[in-house]
């Protein structure tokens, strides 16, 4: 399997490698992980406000070519290519699922919803599984959608609208099965609610981990360097959850 991890705005591939811990999971589980760098430390995620969007950088074409190159040069299974990302990288992962559905089996956006401006153009040719993780108190990519806070701005759909879009595109049941994750760290100020929309046709799943009280952070990770990113949940480890989901969802 190949896992392409997409950094957030102003981030780097090296930085997201450190903050997610995917290398250790890759060593243990035996998948290939790569951390691309975006132009101007951003991705063209469809908001229309990042430099790659404004300069028409073909980030989708870049990822498509990168996948093709890694499939050709490494022992990558083309049916098991996955795209997690955080913030700008998470928003971008939605775009990749919409436009590269023939190459990507599943995505895992963390703290990233679908860009509002791009949403009408999302028409995947093949179904794509989705596991999303989002804090209800995210102060940057807001749970209820709207303008993304920060210098770049641009609007995103709400988390509910984003999930509803994938549920509809994948033909899943509209009522989720809801369960609580164990409260492993009561001191972190969060609780995690798992909402699973399934079973869907073709072995597809759409799952949301709603981090109640969580901020603009990677659960189980070291968290942001700034207190303004909010609470980091210790009840789940996003990297482990994402890989377990990917492992169960090859492209059919």
BATOR-665366 format. One record per residue (C-alpha): residue number from 0; y, x, z. Coordinates in Angstrom, 3 decimals, padded with zeros to 6 digits. Layout:
BEGIN
<pt drendren="NUM" py="Y" px="X" pz="Z"/>
...
***
This chain:
BEGIN
<pt drendren="0" py="000.000" px="000.000" pz="000.000"/>
<pt drendren="1" py="003.649" px="000.961" pz="-000.543"/>
<pt drendren="2" py="006.392" px="-000.079" pz="001.898"/>
<pt drendren="3" py="009.987" px="000.410" pz="000.708"/>
<pt drendren="4" py="012.369" px="000.207" pz="003.688"/>
<pt drendren="5" py="016.004" px="-000.650" pz="002.883"/>
<pt drendren="6" py="018.775" px="000.563" pz="005.197"/>
<pt drendren="7" py="021.758" px="-001.508" pz="006.287"/>
<pt drendren="8" py="025.360" px="-001.102" pz="005.190"/>
<pt drendren="9" py="026.774" px="002.378" pz="005.918"/>
<pt drendren="10" py="023.186" px="003.452" pz="006.658"/>
<pt drendren="11" py="020.817" px="005.958" pz="005.085"/>
<pt drendren="12" py="017.129" px="006.173" pz="004.327"/>
<pt drendren="13" py="016.740" px="008.891" pz="006.953"/>
<pt drendren="14" py="018.548" px="006.772" pz="009.530"/>
<pt drendren="15" py="016.403" px="003.684" pz="008.977"/>
<pt drendren="16" py="013.278" px="005.849" pz="009.129"/>
<pt drendren="17" py="014.344" px="006.962" pz="012.607"/>
<pt drendren="18" py="015.420" px="003.521" pz="013.835"/>
<pt drendren="19" py="012.322" px="001.597" pz="012.684"/>
<pt drendren="20" py="009.500" px="004.041" pz="013.371"/>
<pt drendren="21" py="007.658" px="003.169" pz="010.154"/>
<pt drendren="22" py="006.423" px="006.761" pz="009.729"/>
<pt drendren="23" py="004.180" px="006.565" pz="012.790"/>
<pt drendren="24" py="002.718" px="003.215" pz="011.684"/>
<pt drendren="25" py="002.195" px="004.569" pz="008.165"/>
<pt drendren="26" py="000.338" px="007.613" pz="009.496"/>
<pt drendren="27" py="-001.917" px="005.396" pz="011.588"/>
<pt drendren="28" py="-002.513" px="002.601" pz="009.070"/>
<pt drendren="29" py="-002.656" px="004.686" pz="005.889"/>
<pt drendren="30" py="000.116" px="003.218" pz="003.745"/>
<pt drendren="31" py="002.889" px="005.032" pz="001.866"/>
<pt drendren="32" py="006.423" px="004.463" pz="003.144"/>
<pt drendren="33" py="009.636" px="005.364" pz="001.334"/>
<pt drendren="34" py="013.273" px="005.038" pz="002.344"/>
<pt drendren="35" py="015.621" px="004.803" pz="-000.666"/>
<pt drendren="36" py="019.345" px="005.528" pz="-000.363"/>
<pt drendren="37" py="021.847" px="003.025" pz="-001.756"/>
<pt drendren="38" py="025.008" px="003.837" pz="-003.708"/>
<pt drendren="39" py="027.958" px="004.267" pz="-001.325"/>
<pt drendren="40" py="025.411" px="003.690" pz="001.497"/>
<pt drendren="41" py="025.100" px="000.034" pz="000.425"/>
<pt drendren="42" py="022.908" px="-002.186" pz="-001.754"/>
<pt drendren="43" py="023.926" px="-004.745" pz="-004.371"/>
<pt drendren="44" py="022.611" px="-007.654" pz="-002.310"/>
<pt drendren="45" py="024.270" px="-010.456" pz="-004.295"/>
<pt drendren="46" py="027.238" px="-011.133" pz="-002.003"/>
<pt drendren="47" py="029.517" px="-009.630" pz="-004.635"/>
<pt drendren="48" py="031.402" px="-007.601" pz="-002.024"/>
<pt drendren="49" py="029.529" px="-004.291" pz="-001.740"/>
<pt drendren="50" py="030.543" px="-001.424" pz="-004.034"/>
<pt drendren="51" py="027.194" px="-001.568" pz="-005.913"/>
<pt drendren="52" py="027.791" px="-005.291" pz="-006.575"/>
<pt drendren="53" py="031.383" px="-004.746" pz="-007.653"/>
<pt drendren="54" py="030.492" px="-001.841" pz="-009.958"/>
<pt drendren="55" py="027.386" px="-003.607" pz="-011.351"/>
<pt drendren="56" py="025.032" px="-000.895" pz="-010.097"/>
<pt drendren="57" py="021.555" px="-001.991" pz="-011.193"/>
<pt drendren="58" py="019.861" px="-001.723" pz="-007.808"/>
<pt drendren="59" py="017.105" px="-004.145" pz="-008.817"/>
<pt drendren="60" py="016.390" px="-002.000" pz="-011.878"/>
<pt drendren="61" py="016.413" px="001.113" pz="-009.684"/>
<pt drendren="62" py="013.830" px="-000.386" pz="-007.310"/>
<pt drendren="63" py="011.702" px="-001.573" pz="-010.232"/>
<pt drendren="64" py="011.736" px="001.948" pz="-011.733"/>
<pt drendren="65" py="011.042" px="003.487" pz="-008.318"/>
<pt drendren="66" py="007.993" px="001.263" pz="-007.830"/>
<pt drendren="67" py="006.731" px="002.095" pz="-011.335"/>
<pt drendren="68" py="007.171" px="005.820" pz="-010.682"/>
<pt drendren="69" py="005.403" px="005.736" pz="-007.300"/>
<pt drendren="70" py="002.542" px="003.642" pz="-008.700"/>
<pt drendren="71" py="002.121" px="006.212" pz="-011.473"/>
<pt drendren="72" py="002.448" px="009.376" pz="-009.369"/>
<pt drendren="73" py="000.848" px="008.319" pz="-006.066"/>
<pt drendren="74" py="-002.236" px="006.275" pz="-005.194"/>
<pt drendren="75" py="-000.241" px="003.056" pz="-004.826"/>
<pt drendren="76" py="-001.971" px="-000.307" pz="-005.190"/>
<pt drendren="77" py="000.441" px="-002.337" pz="-007.388"/>
<pt drendren="78" py="-000.740" px="-005.527" pz="-005.685"/>
<pt drendren="79" py="000.421" px="-004.247" pz="-002.300"/>
<pt drendren="80" py="004.098" px="-003.336" pz="-002.612"/>
<pt drendren="81" py="006.379" px="-004.555" pz="000.188"/>
<pt drendren="82" py="010.098" px="-004.574" pz="001.003"/>
<pt drendren="83" py="011.451" px="-004.761" pz="004.546"/>
<pt drendren="84" py="015.139" px="-004.168" pz="005.265"/>
<pt drendren="85" py="017.851" px="-004.674" pz="007.841"/>
<pt drendren="86" py="021.288" px="-006.261" pz="007.442"/>
<pt drendren="87" py="022.580" px="-005.360" pz="003.926"/>
<pt drendren="88" py="019.040" px="-004.081" pz="003.225"/>
<pt drendren="89" py="017.569" px="-007.349" pz="004.509"/>
<pt drendren="90" py="019.889" px="-009.428" pz="002.340"/>
<pt drendren="91" py="018.896" px="-007.180" pz="-000.561"/>
<pt drendren="92" py="015.177" px="-007.726" pz="000.136"/>
<pt drendren="93" py="015.704" px="-011.442" pz="-000.552"/>
<pt drendren="94" py="017.243" px="-010.542" pz="-003.914"/>
<pt drendren="95" py="014.294" px="-008.275" pz="-004.719"/>
<pt drendren="96" py="011.837" px="-011.095" pz="-003.976"/>
<pt drendren="97" py="013.810" px="-013.384" pz="-006.279"/>
<pt drendren="98" py="014.128" px="-010.907" pz="-009.167"/>
<pt drendren="99" py="011.082" px="-008.614" pz="-008.806"/>
<pt drendren="100" py="008.480" px="-011.163" pz="-007.717"/>
<pt drendren="101" py="005.968" px="-009.758" pz="-010.210"/>
<pt drendren="102" py="006.064" px="-006.403" pz="-008.380"/>
<pt drendren="103" py="006.655" px="-007.285" pz="-004.711"/>
<pt drendren="104" py="003.994" px="-009.065" pz="-002.649"/>
<pt drendren="105" py="006.043" px="-009.742" pz="000.494"/>
<pt drendren="106" py="009.424" px="-009.049" pz="002.084"/>
<pt drendren="107" py="010.595" px="-008.689" pz="005.674"/>
<pt drendren="108" py="014.340" px="-009.229" pz="006.077"/>
<pt drendren="109" py="015.613" px="-008.363" pz="009.569"/>
<pt drendren="110" py="019.116" px="-009.633" pz="010.385"/>
<pt drendren="111" py="019.607" px="-010.604" pz="006.738"/>
<pt drendren="112" py="019.852" px="-014.025" pz="005.058"/>
<pt drendren="113" py="020.173" px="-014.912" pz="001.351"/>
<pt drendren="114" py="023.615" px="-014.210" pz="-000.148"/>
<pt drendren="115" py="025.347" px="-017.534" pz="-000.810"/>
<pt drendren="116" py="026.731" px="-016.471" pz="-004.188"/>
<pt drendren="117" py="023.308" px="-015.247" pz="-005.343"/>
<pt drendren="118" py="021.238" px="-018.170" pz="-003.987"/>
<pt drendren="119" py="021.516" px="-020.410" pz="-007.087"/>
<pt drendren="120" py="020.085" px="-017.568" pz="-009.224"/>
<pt drendren="121" py="017.008" px="-017.070" pz="-007.050"/>
<pt drendren="122" py="014.105" px="-018.084" pz="-009.300"/>
<pt drendren="123" py="011.016" px="-015.942" pz="-008.607"/>
<pt drendren="124" py="008.372" px="-016.017" pz="-011.334"/>
<pt drendren="125" py="005.593" px="-015.560" pz="-008.778"/>
<pt drendren="126" py="005.289" px="-016.584" pz="-005.121"/>
<pt drendren="127" py="006.318" px="-014.002" pz="-002.508"/>
<pt drendren="128" py="005.402" px="-014.104" pz="001.190"/>
<pt drendren="129" py="008.284" px="-013.805" pz="003.664"/>
<pt drendren="130" py="008.419" px="-012.752" pz="007.309"/>
<pt drendren="131" py="011.993" px="-012.924" pz="008.609"/>
<pt drendren="132" py="013.325" px="-011.734" pz="011.970"/>
<pt drendren="133" py="016.788" px="-012.812" pz="013.088"/>
<pt drendren="134" py="018.721" px="-012.903" pz="016.361"/>
<pt drendren="135" py="020.386" px="-016.189" pz="017.277"/>
<pt drendren="136" py="023.371" px="-014.225" pz="018.612"/>
<pt drendren="137" py="023.731" px="-011.869" pz="015.654"/>
<pt drendren="138" py="027.471" px="-011.138" pz="015.533"/>
<pt drendren="139" py="027.468" px="-009.774" pz="011.976"/>
<pt drendren="140" py="025.032" px="-011.801" pz="009.824"/>
<pt drendren="141" py="025.530" px="-015.063" pz="011.681"/>
<pt drendren="142" py="022.576" px="-017.335" pz="012.505"/>
<pt drendren="143" py="024.500" px="-020.300" pz="011.069"/>
<pt drendren="144" py="025.574" px="-018.427" pz="007.946"/>
<pt drendren="145" py="029.025" px="-018.084" pz="006.434"/>
<pt drendren="146" py="031.198" px="-014.988" pz="006.217"/>
<pt drendren="147" py="029.480" px="-011.765" pz="007.214"/>
<pt drendren="148" py="031.576" px="-009.989" pz="009.823"/>
<pt drendren="149" py="032.781" px="-006.471" pz="009.079"/>
<pt drendren="150" py="034.754" px="-004.705" pz="006.373"/>
<pt drendren="151" py="032.516" px="-005.801" pz="003.475"/>
<pt drendren="152" py="032.389" px="-009.546" pz="004.186"/>
<pt drendren="153" py="030.842" px="-011.958" pz="001.707"/>
<pt drendren="154" py="028.947" px="-015.129" pz="002.590"/>
<pt drendren="155" py="025.281" px="-015.771" pz="003.380"/>
<pt drendren="156" py="023.234" px="-018.907" pz="003.864"/>
<pt drendren="157" py="022.229" px="-019.858" pz="007.396"/>
<pt drendren="158" py="018.829" px="-018.733" pz="008.643"/>
<pt drendren="159" py="017.623" px="-022.361" pz="008.436"/>
<pt drendren="160" py="018.825" px="-022.697" pz="004.824"/>
<pt drendren="161" py="017.274" px="-019.343" pz="003.928"/>
<pt drendren="162" py="013.876" px="-020.311" pz="005.327"/>
<pt drendren="163" py="014.064" px="-023.761" pz="003.706"/>
<pt drendren="164" py="014.715" px="-022.063" pz="000.351"/>
<pt drendren="165" py="011.569" px="-019.930" pz="000.619"/>
<pt drendren="166" py="009.514" px="-022.855" pz="001.924"/>
<pt drendren="167" py="010.517" px="-024.876" pz="-001.145"/>
<pt drendren="168" py="010.060" px="-022.012" pz="-003.632"/>
<pt drendren="169" py="006.570" px="-021.303" pz="-002.266"/>
<pt drendren="170" py="005.494" px="-024.937" pz="-001.947"/>
<pt drendren="171" py="004.898" px="-024.683" pz="001.822"/>
<pt drendren="172" py="004.858" px="-027.490" pz="004.405"/>
<pt drendren="173" py="008.394" px="-028.204" pz="005.589"/>
<pt drendren="174" py="007.473" px="-028.623" pz="009.269"/>
<pt drendren="175" py="006.728" px="-025.326" pz="011.014"/>
<pt drendren="176" py="004.101" px="-024.584" pz="013.603"/>
<pt drendren="177" py="006.114" px="-023.282" pz="016.556"/>
<pt drendren="178" py="004.857" px="-020.907" pz="019.238"/>
<pt drendren="179" py="006.469" px="-018.682" pz="021.865"/>
<pt drendren="180" py="005.776" px="-014.975" pz="021.925"/>
<pt drendren="181" py="004.954" px="-013.529" pz="025.373"/>
<pt drendren="182" py="008.052" px="-012.616" pz="027.404"/>
<pt drendren="183" py="007.044" px="-008.972" pz="027.734"/>
<pt drendren="184" py="010.434" px="-007.769" pz="028.995"/>
<pt drendren="185" py="012.265" px="-010.461" pz="030.991"/>
<pt drendren="186" py="015.143" px="-008.018" pz="031.553"/>
<pt drendren="187" py="016.095" px="-007.793" pz="027.862"/>
<pt drendren="188" py="017.734" px="-011.251" pz="027.828"/>
<pt drendren="189" py="015.749" px="-012.540" pz="024.840"/>
<pt drendren="190" py="012.850" px="-014.852" pz="024.059"/>
<pt drendren="191" py="011.093" px="-014.938" pz="020.682"/>
<pt drendren="192" py="010.114" px="-018.148" pz="018.906"/>
<pt drendren="193" py="007.676" px="-017.905" pz="015.996"/>
<pt drendren="194" py="007.998" px="-020.572" pz="013.285"/>
<pt drendren="195" py="005.182" px="-020.515" pz="010.717"/>
<pt drendren="196" py="005.416" px="-022.663" pz="007.577"/>
<pt drendren="197" py="001.879" px="-022.883" pz="006.313"/>
<pt drendren="198" py="-000.630" px="-022.811" pz="004.974"/>
<pt drendren="199" py="001.076" px="-022.513" pz="001.595"/>
<pt drendren="200" py="-000.667" px="-022.344" pz="-001.811"/>
<pt drendren="201" py="-001.953" px="-019.036" pz="-003.215"/>
<pt drendren="202" py="-002.428" px="-017.390" pz="000.189"/>
<pt drendren="203" py="001.340" px="-017.256" pz="000.745"/>
<pt drendren="204" py="002.973" px="-017.487" pz="004.166"/>
<pt drendren="205" py="006.583" px="-017.983" pz="005.259"/>
<pt drendren="206" py="007.248" px="-017.047" pz="008.894"/>
<pt drendren="207" py="010.410" px="-016.753" pz="010.998"/>
<pt drendren="208" py="010.700" px="-014.879" pz="014.283"/>
<pt drendren="209" py="013.804" px="-016.362" pz="015.912"/>
<pt drendren="210" py="015.012" px="-013.942" pz="018.575"/>
<pt drendren="211" py="016.812" px="-016.199" pz="021.048"/>
<pt drendren="212" py="019.680" px="-014.191" pz="022.518"/>
<pt drendren="213" py="019.009" px="-011.292" pz="020.131"/>
<pt drendren="214" py="021.781" px="-009.443" pz="018.334"/>
<pt drendren="215" py="022.155" px="-007.550" pz="015.050"/>
<pt drendren="216" py="019.262" px="-005.295" pz="015.960"/>
<pt drendren="217" py="015.701" px="-004.222" pz="015.134"/>
<pt drendren="218" py="013.421" px="-005.668" pz="017.872"/>
<pt drendren="219" py="011.449" px="-002.974" pz="019.650"/>
<pt drendren="220" py="013.642" px="-000.299" pz="018.074"/>
<pt drendren="221" py="016.162" px="001.998" pz="019.734"/>
<pt drendren="222" py="018.970" px="-000.434" pz="018.867"/>
<pt drendren="223" py="022.433" px="000.182" pz="017.525"/>
<pt drendren="224" py="024.647" px="002.975" pz="018.780"/>
<pt drendren="225" py="027.401" px="000.435" pz="019.429"/>
<pt drendren="226" py="027.162" px="-002.178" pz="022.204"/>
<pt drendren="227" py="028.669" px="-004.711" pz="019.766"/>
<pt drendren="228" py="025.362" px="-004.967" pz="017.876"/>
<pt drendren="229" py="023.997" px="-007.093" pz="020.736"/>
<pt drendren="230" py="020.732" px="-007.355" pz="022.610"/>
<pt drendren="231" py="017.552" px="-005.621" pz="021.423"/>
<pt drendren="232" py="014.422" px="-007.663" pz="022.126"/>
<pt drendren="233" py="011.511" px="-005.781" pz="023.682"/>
<pt drendren="234" py="009.214" px="-008.825" pz="023.508"/>
<pt drendren="235" py="008.124" px="-007.895" pz="019.978"/>
<pt drendren="236" py="008.082" px="-004.701" pz="017.914"/>
<pt drendren="237" py="009.407" px="-005.639" pz="014.484"/>
<pt drendren="238" py="007.751" px="-002.705" pz="012.699"/>
<pt drendren="239" py="004.275" px="-003.627" pz="013.999"/>
<pt drendren="240" py="004.723" px="-007.337" pz="013.238"/>
<pt drendren="241" py="005.959" px="-006.571" pz="009.725"/>
<pt drendren="242" py="003.049" px="-004.280" pz="008.895"/>
<pt drendren="243" py="000.467" px="-006.744" pz="010.288"/>
<pt drendren="244" py="002.008" px="-009.430" pz="008.050"/>
<pt drendren="245" py="002.082" px="-007.189" pz="004.973"/>
<pt drendren="246" py="-001.524" px="-006.125" pz="005.487"/>
<pt drendren="247" py="-002.640" px="-009.753" pz="005.247"/>
<pt drendren="248" py="-000.576" px="-010.575" pz="002.154"/>
<pt drendren="249" py="-001.496" px="-008.685" pz="-001.031"/>
<pt drendren="250" py="-000.392" px="-010.143" pz="-004.336"/>
<pt drendren="251" py="-003.067" px="-012.485" pz="-005.726"/>
***
